[in-house]
Amino acid sequence: MKRTEIINNRIVNSVEQLARFLKQGDIFRKPRGNTKYKFEQLVADQNLVICENLDTHLSEQIYCNSPVFRLMGI
């Protein structure tokens, strides 16, 4: 699997790729939204990523193939 370099707010091919590059607690958002998410866990066998919605502080599941932006901070 080819890995895309992640710098500042550049887009990542998928949230799964983001999860494989980064650590628990890193922040990301979807390209078509302002909601920020905190990465918690990659569940590869279910094709899901578990994350915290920083607006609601609730746990959410996002499909691994969703495009995302990696953010440098909150």
Predicted model as a PDB file, atoms N, CA, C, CB and O in Angstrom, pLDDT in the B-factor column:
MODEL        1                                                                  
ATOM      1  N   MET A   1       0.847  -1.184   0.000  1.00 46.00           N  
ATOM      2  CA  MET A   1       0.000   0.000   0.000  1.00 46.00           C  
ATOM      3  C   MET A   1       0.889   1.242   0.000  1.00 46.00           C  
ATOM      4  CB  MET A   1      -0.962   0.001   1.227  1.00 46.00           C  
ATOM      5  O   MET A   1       1.726   1.402   0.889  1.00 46.00           O  
ATOM      6  N   LYS A   2       0.719   2.110  -0.972  1.00 47.00           N  
ATOM      7  CA  LYS A   2       1.491   3.345  -1.054  1.00 47.00           C  
ATOM      8  C   LYS A   2       0.991   4.325  -0.003  1.00 47.00           C  
ATOM      9  CB  LYS A   2       1.396   3.966  -2.470  1.00 47.00           C  
ATOM     10  O   LYS A   2      -0.215   4.501   0.175  1.00 47.00           O  
ATOM     11  N   ARG A   3       1.917   4.952   0.683  1.00 50.00           N  
ATOM     12  CA  ARG A   3       1.543   5.898   1.736  1.00 50.00           C  
ATOM     13  C   ARG A   3       1.741   7.322   1.255  1.00 50.00           C  
ATOM     14  CB  ARG A   3       2.361   5.649   3.012  1.00 50.00           C  
ATOM     15  O   ARG A   3       2.772   7.644   0.666  1.00 50.00           O  
ATOM     16  N   THR A   4       0.769   8.166   1.501  1.00 50.00           N  
ATOM     17  CA  THR A   4       0.839   9.584   1.162  1.00 50.00           C  
ATOM     18  C   THR A   4       1.476  10.333   2.327  1.00 50.00           C  
ATOM     19  CB  THR A   4      -0.576  10.157   0.836  1.00 50.00           C  
ATOM     20  O   THR A   4       1.145  10.079   3.485  1.00 50.00           O  
ATOM     21  N   GLU A   5       2.370  11.238   2.031  1.00 51.00           N  
ATOM     22  CA  GLU A   5       2.966  12.053   3.084  1.00 51.00           C  
ATOM     23  C   GLU A   5       1.908  13.020   3.610  1.00 51.00           C  
ATOM     24  CB  GLU A   5       4.221  12.825   2.560  1.00 51.00           C  
ATOM     25  O   GLU A   5       1.165  13.616   2.830  1.00 51.00           O  
ATOM     26  N   ILE A   6       1.843  13.173   4.917  1.00 50.00           N  
ATOM     27  CA  ILE A   6       0.840  14.025   5.547  1.00 50.00           C  
ATOM     28  C   ILE A   6       1.543  15.226   6.158  1.00 50.00           C  
ATOM     29  CB  ILE A   6       0.027  13.244   6.625  1.00 50.00           C  
ATOM     30  O   ILE A   6       2.332  15.081   7.092  1.00 50.00           O  
ATOM     31  N   ILE A   7       1.257  16.416   5.632  1.00 51.00           N  
ATOM     32  CA  ILE A   7       1.864  17.644   6.145  1.00 51.00           C  
ATOM     33  C   ILE A   7       0.760  18.676   6.336  1.00 51.00           C  
ATOM     34  CB  ILE A   7       2.976  18.182   5.178  1.00 51.00           C  
ATOM     35  O   ILE A   7      -0.061  18.894   5.445  1.00 51.00           O  
ATOM     36  N   ASN A   8       0.747  19.303   7.499  1.00 56.00           N  
ATOM     37  CA  ASN A   8      -0.231  20.347   7.828  1.00 56.00           C  
ATOM     38  C   ASN A   8      -1.648  19.869   7.551  1.00 56.00           C  
ATOM     39  CB  ASN A   8       0.055  21.628   7.030  1.00 56.00           C  
ATOM     40  O   ASN A   8      -2.064  18.857   8.116  1.00 56.00           O  
ATOM     41  N   ASN A   9      -2.400  20.556   6.705  1.00 55.00           N  
ATOM     42  CA  ASN A   9      -3.801  20.208   6.474  1.00 55.00           C  
ATOM     43  C   ASN A   9      -4.018  19.489   5.154  1.00 55.00           C  
ATOM     44  CB  ASN A   9      -4.649  21.448   6.514  1.00 55.00           C  
ATOM     45  O   ASN A   9      -5.124  19.536   4.615  1.00 55.00           O  
ATOM     46  N   ARG A  10      -3.011  18.830   4.618  1.00 58.00           N  
ATOM     47  CA  ARG A  10      -3.169  18.153   3.340  1.00 58.00           C  
ATOM     48  C   ARG A  10      -4.101  16.960   3.461  1.00 58.00           C  
ATOM     49  CB  ARG A  10      -1.820  17.708   2.807  1.00 58.00           C  
ATOM     50  O   ARG A  10      -4.208  16.330   4.514  1.00 58.00           O  
ATOM     51  N   ILE A  11      -4.766  16.670   2.361  1.00 57.00           N  
ATOM     52  CA  ILE A  11      -5.732  15.572   2.371  1.00 57.00           C  
ATOM     53  C   ILE A  11      -5.026  14.225   2.405  1.00 57.00           C  
ATOM     54  CB  ILE A  11      -6.649  15.653   1.149  1.00 57.00           C  
ATOM     55  O   ILE A  11      -3.938  14.060   1.854  1.00 57.00           O  
ATOM     56  N   VAL A  12      -5.650  13.293   3.048  1.00 63.00           N  
ATOM     57  CA  VAL A  12      -5.199  11.916   3.142  1.00 63.00           C  
ATOM     58  C   VAL A  12      -6.172  11.088   2.312  1.00 63.00           C  
ATOM     59  CB  VAL A  12      -5.128  11.418   4.642  1.00 63.00           C  
ATOM     60  O   VAL A  12      -7.357  11.411   2.239  1.00 63.00           O  
ATOM     61  N   ASN A  13      -5.685  10.036   1.695  1.00 68.00           N  
ATOM     62  CA  ASN A  13      -6.546   9.229   0.837  1.00 68.00           C  
ATOM     63  C   ASN A  13      -7.716   8.616   1.593  1.00 68.00           C  
ATOM     64  CB  ASN A  13      -5.741   8.139   0.184  1.00 68.00           C  
ATOM     65  O   ASN A  13      -8.814   8.515   1.046  1.00 68.00           O  
ATOM     66  N   SER A  14      -7.502   8.209   2.829  1.00 74.00           N  
ATOM     67  CA  SER A  14      -8.588   7.602   3.594  1.00 74.00           C  
ATOM     68  C   SER A  14      -8.289   7.708   5.082  1.00 74.00           C  
ATOM     69  CB  SER A  14      -8.793   6.126   3.186  1.00 74.00           C  
ATOM     70  O   SER A  14      -7.145   7.911   5.487  1.00 74.00           O  
ATOM     71  N   VAL A  15      -9.338   7.567   5.889  1.00 74.00           N  
ATOM     72  CA  VAL A  15      -9.157   7.619   7.331  1.00 74.00           C  
ATOM     73  C   VAL A  15      -8.355   6.398   7.799  1.00 74.00           C  
ATOM     74  CB  VAL A  15     -10.528   7.683   8.051  1.00 74.00           C  
ATOM     75  O   VAL A  15      -7.667   6.474   8.817  1.00 74.00           O  
ATOM     76  N   GLU A  16      -8.429   5.290   7.082  1.00 75.00           N  
ATOM     77  CA  GLU A  16      -7.617   4.116   7.428  1.00 75.00           C  
ATOM     78  C   GLU A  16      -6.133   4.449   7.272  1.00 75.00           C  
ATOM     79  CB  GLU A  16      -7.997   2.895   6.536  1.00 75.00           C  
ATOM     80  O   GLU A  16      -5.317   4.090   8.121  1.00 75.00           O  
ATOM     81  N   GLN A  17      -5.793   5.128   6.197  1.00 74.00           N  
ATOM     82  CA  GLN A  17      -4.401   5.539   5.978  1.00 74.00           C  
ATOM     83  C   GLN A  17      -3.955   6.487   7.089  1.00 74.00           C  
ATOM     84  CB  GLN A  17      -4.238   6.219   4.590  1.00 74.00           C  
ATOM     85  O   GLN A  17      -2.840   6.374   7.598  1.00 74.00           O  
ATOM     86  N   LEU A  18      -4.820   7.411   7.459  1.00 71.00           N  
ATOM     87  CA  LEU A  18      -4.533   8.332   8.554  1.00 71.00           C  
ATOM     88  C   LEU A  18      -4.262   7.552   9.833  1.00 71.00           C  
ATOM     89  CB  LEU A  18      -5.700   9.318   8.761  1.00 71.00           C  
ATOM     90  O   LEU A  18      -3.302   7.835  10.550  1.00 71.00           O  
ATOM     91  N   ALA A  19      -5.108   6.576  10.115  1.00 69.00           N  
ATOM     92  CA  ALA A  19      -4.980   5.791  11.336  1.00 69.00           C  
ATOM     93  C   ALA A  19      -3.675   5.000  11.359  1.00 69.00           C  
ATOM     94  CB  ALA A  19      -6.164   4.846  11.479  1.00 69.00           C  
ATOM     95  O   ALA A  19      -3.082   4.816  12.422  1.00 69.00           O  
ATOM     96  N   ARG A  20      -3.232   4.542  10.220  1.00 71.00           N  
ATOM     97  CA  ARG A  20      -1.995   3.764  10.163  1.00 71.00           C  
ATOM     98  C   ARG A  20      -0.758   4.661  10.337  1.00 71.00           C  
ATOM     99  CB  ARG A  20      -1.912   3.003   8.828  1.00 71.00           C  
ATOM    100  O   ARG A  20       0.284   4.194  10.798  1.00 71.00           O  
ATOM    101  N   PHE A  21      -0.868   5.931   9.973  1.00 71.00           N  
ATOM    102  CA  PHE A  21       0.245   6.869  10.083  1.00 71.00           C  
ATOM    103  C   PHE A  21       0.353   7.483  11.470  1.00 71.00           C  
ATOM    104  CB  PHE A  21       0.099   7.963   9.056  1.00 71.00           C  
ATOM    105  O   PHE A  21       1.454   7.701  11.975  1.00 71.00           O  
ATOM    106  N   LEU A  22      -0.768   7.755  12.073  1.00 67.00           N  
ATOM    107  CA  LEU A  22      -0.795   8.607  13.253  1.00 67.00           C  
ATOM    108  C   LEU A  22      -1.062   7.828  14.524  1.00 67.00           C  
ATOM    109  CB  LEU A  22      -1.832   9.676  13.091  1.00 67.00           C  
ATOM    110  O   LEU A  22      -1.233   6.609  14.503  1.00 67.00           O  
ATOM    111  N   LYS A  23      -1.095   8.545  15.618  1.00 75.00           N  
ATOM    112  CA  LYS A  23      -1.266   7.930  16.918  1.00 75.00           C  
ATOM    113  C   LYS A  23      -2.628   8.274  17.498  1.00 75.00           C  
ATOM    114  CB  LYS A  23      -0.158   8.368  17.866  1.00 75.00           C  
ATOM    115  O   LYS A  23      -3.301   9.201  17.046  1.00 75.00           O  
ATOM    116  N   GLN A  24      -3.013   7.517  18.495  1.00 82.00           N  
ATOM    117  CA  GLN A  24      -4.255   7.782  19.210  1.00 82.00           C  
ATOM    118  C   GLN A  24      -4.238   9.212  19.724  1.00 82.00           C  
ATOM    119  CB  GLN A  24      -4.452   6.781  20.375  1.00 82.00           C  
ATOM    120  O   GLN A  24      -3.249   9.658  20.304  1.00 82.00           O  
ATOM    121  N   GLY A  25      -5.339   9.933  19.509  1.00 82.00           N  
ATOM    122  CA  GLY A  25      -5.443  11.321  19.959  1.00 82.00           C  
ATOM    123  C   GLY A  25      -5.220  12.349  18.867  1.00 82.00           C  
ATOM    124  O   GLY A  25      -5.501  13.529  19.075  1.00 82.00           O  
ATOM    125  N   ASP A  26      -4.719  11.931  17.698  1.00 83.00           N  
ATOM    126  CA  ASP A  26      -4.522  12.881  16.605  1.00 83.00           C  
ATOM    127  C   ASP A  26      -5.874  13.355  16.067  1.00 83.00           C  
ATOM    128  CB  ASP A  26      -3.684  12.241  15.472  1.00 83.00           C  
ATOM    129  O   ASP A  26      -6.866  12.627  16.114  1.00 83.00           O  
ATOM    130  N   ILE A  27      -5.893  14.584  15.557  1.00 85.00           N  
ATOM    131  CA  ILE A  27      -7.126  15.259  15.148  1.00 85.00           C  
ATOM    132  C   ILE A  27      -7.243  15.272  13.624  1.00 85.00           C  
ATOM    133  CB  ILE A  27      -7.166  16.702  15.703  1.00 85.00           C  
ATOM    134  O   ILE A  27      -6.260  15.487  12.915  1.00 85.00           O  
ATOM    135  N   PHE A  28      -8.477  15.035  13.129  1.00 85.00           N  
ATOM    136  CA  PHE A  28      -8.740  15.105  11.695  1.00 85.00           C  
ATOM    137  C   PHE A  28     -10.156  15.593  11.462  1.00 85.00           C  
ATOM    138  CB  PHE A  28      -8.523  13.733  11.025  1.00 85.00           C  
ATOM    139  O   PHE A  28     -10.956  15.669  12.394  1.00 85.00           O  
ATOM    140  N   ARG A  29     -10.469  15.930  10.197  1.00 85.00           N  
ATOM    141  CA  ARG A  29     -11.839  16.290   9.818  1.00 85.00           C  
ATOM    142  C   ARG A  29     -12.087  15.800   8.403  1.00 85.00           C  
ATOM    143  CB  ARG A  29     -12.077  17.834   9.925  1.00 85.00           C  
ATOM    144  O   ARG A  29     -11.154  15.512   7.653  1.00 85.00           O  
ATOM    145  N   LYS A  30     -13.352  15.711   8.056  1.00 83.00           N  
ATOM    146  CA  LYS A  30     -13.731  15.336   6.697  1.00 83.00           C  
ATOM    147  C   LYS A  30     -13.645  16.567   5.804  1.00 83.00           C  
ATOM    148  CB  LYS A  30     -15.163  14.722   6.660  1.00 83.00           C  
ATOM    149  O   LYS A  30     -13.841  17.681   6.288  1.00 83.00           O  
ATOM    150  N   PRO A  31     -13.355  16.398   4.504  1.00 79.00           N  
ATOM    151  CA  PRO A  31     -13.233  17.563   3.610  1.00 79.00           C  
ATOM    152  C   PRO A  31     -14.494  18.417   3.528  1.00 79.00           C  
ATOM    153  CB  PRO A  31     -12.871  17.102   2.230  1.00 79.00           C  
ATOM    154  O   PRO A  31     -14.391  19.631   3.351  1.00 79.00           O  
ATOM    155  N   ARG A  32     -15.672  17.827   3.650  1.00 83.00           N  
ATOM    156  CA  ARG A  32     -16.920  18.590   3.529  1.00 83.00           C  
ATOM    157  C   ARG A  32     -17.585  18.788   4.879  1.00 83.00           C  
ATOM    158  CB  ARG A  32     -17.882  17.888   2.580  1.00 83.00           C  
ATOM    159  O   ARG A  32     -18.767  18.484   5.042  1.00 83.00           O  
ATOM    160  N   GLY A  33     -16.849  19.285   5.826  1.00 84.00           N  
ATOM    161  CA  GLY A  33     -17.424  19.532   7.142  1.00 84.00           C  
ATOM    162  C   GLY A  33     -16.414  20.199   8.040  1.00 84.00           C  
ATOM    163  O   GLY A  33     -15.209  20.144   7.790  1.00 84.00           O  
ATOM    164  N   ASN A  34     -16.907  20.831   9.088  1.00 87.00           N  
ATOM    165  CA  ASN A  34     -16.035  21.513  10.037  1.00 87.00           C  
ATOM    166  C   ASN A  34     -15.853  20.733  11.329  1.00 87.00           C  
ATOM    167  CB  ASN A  34     -16.585  22.878  10.346  1.00 87.00           C  
ATOM    168  O   ASN A  34     -15.043  21.114  12.174  1.00 87.00           O  
ATOM    169  N   THR A  35     -16.601  19.638  11.492  1.00 91.00           N  
ATOM    170  CA  THR A  35     -16.492  18.850  12.701  1.00 91.00           C  
ATOM    171  C   THR A  35     -15.112  18.214  12.782  1.00 91.00           C  
ATOM    172  CB  THR A  35     -17.587  17.777  12.751  1.00 91.00           C  
ATOM    173  O   THR A  35     -14.627  17.624  11.816  1.00 91.00           O  
ATOM    174  N   LYS A  36     -14.493  18.343  13.933  1.00 90.00           N  
ATOM    175  CA  LYS A  36     -13.181  17.738  14.153  1.00 90.00           C  
ATOM    176  C   LYS A  36     -13.360  16.446  14.943  1.00 90.00           C  
ATOM    177  CB  LYS A  36     -12.226  18.722  14.903  1.00 90.00           C  
ATOM    178  O   LYS A  36     -14.223  16.339  15.815  1.00 90.00           O  
ATOM    179  N   TYR A  37     -12.523  15.474  14.613  1.00 91.00           N  
ATOM    180  CA  TYR A  37     -12.570  14.166  15.254  1.00 91.00           C  
ATOM    181  C   TYR A  37     -11.210  13.835  15.834  1.00 91.00           C  
ATOM    182  CB  TYR A  37     -13.015  13.077  14.259  1.00 91.00           C  
ATOM    183  O   TYR A  37     -10.177  14.211  15.280  1.00 91.00           O  
ATOM    184  N   LYS A  38     -11.218  13.126  16.958  1.00 91.00           N  
ATOM    185  CA  LYS A  38      -9.981  12.659  17.566  1.00 91.00           C  
ATOM    186  C   LYS A  38      -9.893  11.152  17.346  1.00 91.00           C  
ATOM    187  CB  LYS A  38      -9.920  13.019  19.092  1.00 91.00           C  
ATOM    188  O   LYS A  38     -10.771  10.402  17.774  1.00 91.00           O  
ATOM    189  N   PHE A  39      -8.830  10.715  16.678  1.00 88.00           N  
ATOM    190  CA  PHE A  39      -8.642   9.301  16.377  1.00 88.00           C  
ATOM    191  C   PHE A  39      -8.462   8.505  17.660  1.00 88.00           C  
ATOM    192  CB  PHE A  39      -7.436   9.100  15.450  1.00 88.00           C  
ATOM    193  O   PHE A  39      -7.678   8.879  18.533  1.00 88.00           O  
ATOM    194  N   GLU A  40      -9.211   7.382  17.765  1.00 91.00           N  
ATOM    195  CA  GLU A  40      -9.073   6.508  18.927  1.00 91.00           C  
ATOM    196  C   GLU A  40      -8.580   5.119  18.545  1.00 91.00           C  
ATOM    197  CB  GLU A  40     -10.396   6.397  19.654  1.00 91.00           C  
ATOM    198  O   GLU A  40      -7.655   4.598  19.168  1.00 91.00           O  
ATOM    199  N   GLN A  41      -9.196   4.507  17.515  1.00 89.00           N  
ATOM    200  CA  GLN A  41      -8.854   3.118  17.217  1.00 89.00           C  
ATOM    201  C   GLN A  41      -9.221   2.753  15.790  1.00 89.00           C  
ATOM    202  CB  GLN A  41      -9.554   2.178  18.188  1.00 89.00           C  
ATOM    203  O   GLN A  41     -10.264   3.169  15.285  1.00 89.00           O  
ATOM    204  N   LEU A  42      -8.373   1.985  15.147  1.00 86.00           N  
ATOM    205  CA  LEU A  42      -8.656   1.403  13.843  1.00 86.00           C  
ATOM    206  C   LEU A  42      -9.141  -0.021  14.058  1.00 86.00           C  
ATOM    207  CB  LEU A  42      -7.399   1.439  12.915  1.00 86.00           C  
ATOM    208  O   LEU A  42      -8.468  -0.819  14.711  1.00 86.00           O  
ATOM    209  N   VAL A  43     -10.312  -0.343  13.508  1.00 88.00           N  
ATOM    210  CA  VAL A  43     -10.860  -1.701  13.576  1.00 88.00           C  
ATOM    211  C   VAL A  43     -10.837  -2.239  12.146  1.00 88.00           C  
ATOM    212  CB  VAL A  43     -12.337  -1.726  14.200  1.00 88.00           C  
ATOM    213  O   VAL A  43     -11.851  -2.228  11.448  1.00 88.00           O  
ATOM    214  N   ALA A  44      -9.669  -2.705  11.726  1.00 82.00           N  
ATOM    215  CA  ALA A  44      -9.438  -3.066  10.327  1.00 82.00           C  
ATOM    216  C   ALA A  44     -10.351  -4.180   9.846  1.00 82.00           C  
ATOM    217  CB  ALA A  44      -8.007  -3.477  10.134  1.00 82.00           C  
ATOM    218  O   ALA A  44     -10.811  -4.145   8.705  1.00 82.00           O  
ATOM    219  N   ASP A  45     -10.625  -5.173  10.693  1.00 89.00           N  
ATOM    220  CA  ASP A  45     -11.449  -6.298  10.256  1.00 89.00           C  
ATOM    221  C   ASP A  45     -12.907  -5.906  10.012  1.00 89.00           C  
ATOM    222  CB  ASP A  45     -11.388  -7.403  11.283  1.00 89.00           C  
ATOM    223  O   ASP A  45     -13.630  -6.622   9.318  1.00 89.00           O  
ATOM    224  N   GLN A  46     -13.345  -4.775  10.575  1.00 90.00           N  
ATOM    225  CA  GLN A  46     -14.708  -4.284  10.346  1.00 90.00           C  
ATOM    226  C   GLN A  46     -14.718  -3.077   9.412  1.00 90.00           C  
ATOM    227  CB  GLN A  46     -15.370  -3.918  11.675  1.00 90.00           C  
ATOM    228  O   GLN A  46     -15.780  -2.520   9.133  1.00 90.00           O  
ATOM    229  N   ASN A  47     -13.544  -2.670   8.926  1.00 85.00           N  
ATOM    230  CA  ASN A  47     -13.412  -1.534   8.010  1.00 85.00           C  
ATOM    231  C   ASN A  47     -13.932  -0.232   8.634  1.00 85.00           C  
ATOM    232  CB  ASN A  47     -14.165  -1.823   6.708  1.00 85.00           C  
ATOM    233  O   ASN A  47     -14.551   0.589   7.957  1.00 85.00           O  
ATOM    234  N   LEU A  48     -13.668  -0.059   9.938  1.00 88.00           N  
ATOM    235  CA  LEU A  48     -14.135   1.116  10.671  1.00 88.00           C  
ATOM    236  C   LEU A  48     -13.008   1.760  11.455  1.00 88.00           C  
ATOM    237  CB  LEU A  48     -15.271   0.740  11.609  1.00 88.00           C  
ATOM    238  O   LEU A  48     -12.024   1.115  11.817  1.00 88.00           O  
ATOM    239  N   VAL A  49     -13.177   3.051  11.707  1.00 88.00           N  
ATOM    240  CA  VAL A  49     -12.311   3.780  12.620  1.00 88.00           C  
ATOM    241  C   VAL A  49     -13.199   4.334  13.730  1.00 88.00           C  
ATOM    242  CB  VAL A  49     -11.515   4.927  11.882  1.00 88.00           C  
ATOM    243  O   VAL A  49     -14.245   4.924  13.460  1.00 88.00           O  
ATOM    244  N   ILE A  50     -12.780   4.142  14.970  1.00 93.00           N  
ATOM    245  CA  ILE A  50     -13.489   4.682  16.126  1.00 93.00           C  
ATOM    246  C   ILE A  50     -12.831   6.021  16.456  1.00 93.00           C  
ATOM    247  CB  ILE A  50     -13.450   3.685  17.365  1.00 93.00           C  
ATOM    248  O   ILE A  50     -11.607   6.111  16.563  1.00 93.00           O  
ATOM    249  N   CYS A  51     -13.654   7.059  16.616  1.00 93.00           N  
ATOM    250  CA  CYS A  51     -13.115   8.382  16.913  1.00 93.00           C  
ATOM    251  C   CYS A  51     -14.082   9.137  17.808  1.00 93.00           C  
ATOM    252  CB  CYS A  51     -12.844   9.174  15.615  1.00 93.00           C  
ATOM    253  O   CYS A  51     -15.252   8.773  17.933  1.00 93.00           O  
ATOM    254  N   GLU A  52     -13.574  10.199  18.430  1.00 95.00           N  
ATOM    255  CA  GLU A  52     -14.405  11.066  19.262  1.00 95.00           C  
ATOM    256  C   GLU A  52     -14.776  12.304  18.467  1.00 95.00           C  
ATOM    257  CB  GLU A  52     -13.674  11.455  20.577  1.00 95.00           C  
ATOM    258  O   GLU A  52     -13.902  12.988  17.936  1.00 95.00           O  
ATOM    259  N   ASN A  53     -16.063  12.595  18.382  1.00 96.00           N  
ATOM    260  CA  ASN A  53     -16.545  13.829  17.777  1.00 96.00           C  
ATOM    261  C   ASN A  53     -16.270  14.944  18.777  1.00 96.00           C  
ATOM    262  CB  ASN A  53     -18.080  13.743  17.403  1.00 96.00           C  
ATOM    263  O   ASN A  53     -16.827  14.933  19.875  1.00 96.00           O  
ATOM    264  N   LEU A  54     -15.425  15.904  18.423  1.00 94.00           N  
ATOM    265  CA  LEU A  54     -15.032  16.944  19.376  1.00 94.00           C  
ATOM    266  C   LEU A  54     -16.105  18.005  19.590  1.00 94.00           C  
ATOM    267  CB  LEU A  54     -13.769  17.605  18.909  1.00 94.00           C  
ATOM    268  O   LEU A  54     -15.975  18.838  20.487  1.00 94.00           O  
ATOM    269  N   ASP A  55     -17.166  17.987  18.779  1.00 95.00           N  
ATOM    270  CA  ASP A  55     -18.304  18.883  19.024  1.00 95.00           C  
ATOM    271  C   ASP A  55     -19.224  18.317  20.087  1.00 95.00           C  
ATOM    272  CB  ASP A  55     -19.089  19.125  17.732  1.00 95.00           C  
ATOM    273  O   ASP A  55     -19.687  19.039  20.970  1.00 95.00           O  
ATOM    274  N   THR A  56     -19.488  17.018  19.999  1.00 96.00           N  
ATOM    275  CA  THR A  56     -20.442  16.370  20.911  1.00 96.00           C  
ATOM    276  C   THR A  56     -19.757  15.558  22.006  1.00 96.00           C  
ATOM    277  CB  THR A  56     -21.372  15.467  20.126  1.00 96.00           C  
ATOM    278  O   THR A  56     -20.388  15.190  22.997  1.00 96.00           O  
ATOM    279  N   HIS A  57     -18.463  15.278  21.829  1.00 96.00           N  
ATOM    280  CA  HIS A  57     -17.678  14.437  22.731  1.00 96.00           C  
ATOM    281  C   HIS A  57     -18.233  13.021  22.837  1.00 96.00           C  
ATOM    282  CB  HIS A  57     -17.623  15.065  24.105  1.00 96.00           C  
ATOM    283  O   HIS A  57     -18.061  12.353  23.857  1.00 96.00           O  
ATOM    284  N   LEU A  58     -18.899  12.570  21.776  1.00 97.00           N  
ATOM    285  CA  LEU A  58     -19.413  11.208  21.697  1.00 97.00           C  
ATOM    286  C   LEU A  58     -18.524  10.382  20.775  1.00 97.00           C  
ATOM    287  CB  LEU A  58     -20.879  11.198  21.198  1.00 97.00           C  
ATOM    288  O   LEU A  58     -17.887  10.910  19.864  1.00 97.00           O  
ATOM    289  N   SER A  59     -18.492   9.094  21.027  1.00 96.00           N  
ATOM    290  CA  SER A  59     -17.732   8.190  20.173  1.00 96.00           C  
ATOM    291  C   SER A  59     -18.510   7.941  18.887  1.00 96.00           C  
ATOM    292  CB  SER A  59     -17.433   6.855  20.904  1.00 96.00           C  
ATOM    293  O   SER A  59     -19.726   7.752  18.922  1.00 96.00           O  
ATOM    294  N   GLU A  60     -17.807   7.940  17.743  1.00 95.00           N  
ATOM    295  CA  GLU A  60     -18.432   7.692  16.446  1.00 95.00           C  
ATOM    296  C   GLU A  60     -17.598   6.691  15.667  1.00 95.00           C  
ATOM    297  CB  GLU A  60     -18.594   9.007  15.645  1.00 95.00           C  
ATOM    298  O   GLU A  60     -16.411   6.500  15.934  1.00 95.00           O  
ATOM    299  N   GLN A  61     -18.244   6.055  14.698  1.00 94.00           N  
ATOM    300  CA  GLN A  61     -17.559   5.139  13.796  1.00 94.00           C  
ATOM    301  C   GLN A  61     -17.590   5.737  12.397  1.00 94.00           C  
ATOM    302  CB  GLN A  61     -18.214   3.721  13.817  1.00 94.00           C  
ATOM    303  O   GLN A  61     -18.630   6.214  11.943  1.00 94.00           O  
ATOM    304  N   ILE A  62     -16.451   5.712  11.714  1.00 89.00           N  
ATOM    305  CA  ILE A  62     -16.338   6.241  10.359  1.00 89.00           C  
ATOM    306  C   ILE A  62     -15.746   5.136   9.491  1.00 89.00           C  
ATOM    307  CB  ILE A  62     -15.454   7.548  10.314  1.00 89.00           C  
ATOM    308  O   ILE A  62     -14.811   4.449   9.902  1.00 89.00           O  
ATOM    309  N   TYR A  63     -16.291   4.970   8.292  1.00 86.00           N  
ATOM    310  CA  TYR A  63     -15.754   3.956   7.385  1.00 86.00           C  
ATOM    311  C   TYR A  63     -14.327   4.283   6.985  1.00 86.00           C  
ATOM    312  CB  TYR A  63     -16.630   3.830   6.141  1.00 86.00           C  
ATOM    313  O   TYR A  63     -13.982   5.445   6.769  1.00 86.00           O  
ATOM    314  N   CYS A  64     -13.505   3.256   6.888  1.00 82.00           N  
ATOM    315  CA  CYS A  64     -12.065   3.411   6.624  1.00 82.00           C  
ATOM    316  C   CYS A  64     -11.749   4.135   5.326  1.00 82.00           C  
ATOM    317  CB  CYS A  64     -11.410   2.067   6.598  1.00 82.00           C  
ATOM    318  O   CYS A  64     -10.710   4.786   5.223  1.00 82.00           O  
ATOM    319  N   ASN A  65     -12.635   4.034   4.320  1.00 81.00           N  
ATOM    320  CA  ASN A  65     -12.306   4.624   3.018  1.00 81.00           C  
ATOM    321  C   ASN A  65     -12.742   6.081   2.886  1.00 81.00           C  
ATOM    322  CB  ASN A  65     -12.944   3.816   1.919  1.00 81.00           C  
ATOM    323  O   ASN A  65     -12.633   6.644   1.797  1.00 81.00           O  
ATOM    324  N   SER A  66     -13.233   6.714   3.958  1.00 81.00           N  
ATOM    325  CA  SER A  66     -13.640   8.120   3.912  1.00 81.00           C  
ATOM    326  C   SER A  66     -12.418   9.026   3.788  1.00 81.00           C  
ATOM    327  CB  SER A  66     -14.454   8.490   5.169  1.00 81.00           C  
ATOM    328  O   SER A  66     -11.466   8.869   4.553  1.00 81.00           O  
ATOM    329  N   PRO A  67     -12.417   9.978   2.840  1.00 79.00           N  
ATOM    330  CA  PRO A  67     -11.301  10.925   2.754  1.00 79.00           C  
ATOM    331  C   PRO A  67     -11.321  11.891   3.944  1.00 79.00           C  
ATOM    332  CB  PRO A  67     -11.363  11.715   1.422  1.00 79.00           C  
ATOM    333  O   PRO A  67     -12.389  12.295   4.405  1.00 79.00           O  
ATOM    334  N   VAL A  68     -10.148  12.251   4.431  1.00 80.00           N  
ATOM    335  CA  VAL A  68     -10.064  13.139   5.586  1.00 80.00           C  
ATOM    336  C   VAL A  68      -8.876  14.092   5.434  1.00 80.00           C  
ATOM    337  CB  VAL A  68      -9.939  12.321   6.894  1.00 80.00           C  
ATOM    338  O   VAL A  68      -7.970  13.859   4.634  1.00 80.00           O  
ATOM    339  N   PHE A  69      -8.907  15.177   6.227  1.00 78.00           N  
ATOM    340  CA  PHE A  69      -7.764  16.069   6.392  1.00 78.00           C  
ATOM    341  C   PHE A  69      -7.171  15.795   7.778  1.00 78.00           C  
ATOM    342  CB  PHE A  69      -8.182  17.589   6.227  1.00 78.00           C  
ATOM    343  O   PHE A  69      -7.898  15.666   8.763  1.00 78.00           O  
ATOM    344  N   ARG A  70      -5.860  15.710   7.834  1.00 73.00           N  
ATOM    345  CA  ARG A  70      -5.189  15.615   9.123  1.00 73.00           C  
ATOM    346  C   ARG A  70      -4.943  17.041   9.593  1.00 73.00           C  
ATOM    347  CB  ARG A  70      -3.844  14.787   9.030  1.00 73.00           C  
ATOM    348  O   ARG A  70      -4.440  17.860   8.824  1.00 73.00           O  
ATOM    349  N   LEU A  71      -5.282  17.353  10.826  1.00 73.00           N  
ATOM    350  CA  LEU A  71      -5.098  18.694  11.369  1.00 73.00           C  
ATOM    351  C   LEU A  71      -3.943  18.708  12.344  1.00 73.00           C  
ATOM    352  CB  LEU A  71      -6.375  19.187  12.051  1.00 73.00           C  
ATOM    353  O   LEU A  71      -3.646  17.701  12.988  1.00 73.00           O  
ATOM    354  N   MET A  72      -3.285  19.864  12.451  1.00 61.00           N  
ATOM    355  CA  MET A  72      -2.100  19.989  13.297  1.00 61.00           C  
ATOM    356  C   MET A  72      -2.440  20.259  14.756  1.00 61.00           C  
ATOM    357  CB  MET A  72      -1.216  21.087  12.776  1.00 61.00           C  
ATOM    358  O   MET A  72      -1.553  20.191  15.607  1.00 61.00           O  
ATOM    359  N   GLY A  73      -3.677  20.560  15.068  1.00 49.00           N  
ATOM    360  CA  GLY A  73      -4.077  20.810  16.445  1.00 49.00           C  
ATOM    361  C   GLY A  73      -5.553  21.107  16.490  1.00 49.00           C  
ATOM    362  O   GLY A  73      -6.222  21.133  15.457  1.00 49.00           O  
ATOM    363  N   ILE A  74      -6.058  21.330  17.671  1.00 42.00           N  
ATOM    364  CA  ILE A  74      -7.497  21.598  17.809  1.00 42.00           C  
ATOM    365  C   ILE A  74      -7.760  23.075  17.551  1.00 42.00           C  
ATOM    366  CB  ILE A  74      -8.013  21.188  19.224  1.00 42.00           C  
ATOM    367  O   ILE A  74      -8.907  23.518  17.615  1.00 42.00           O  
TER     368      ILE A  74                                                      
ENDMDL                                                                          
END                                                                             
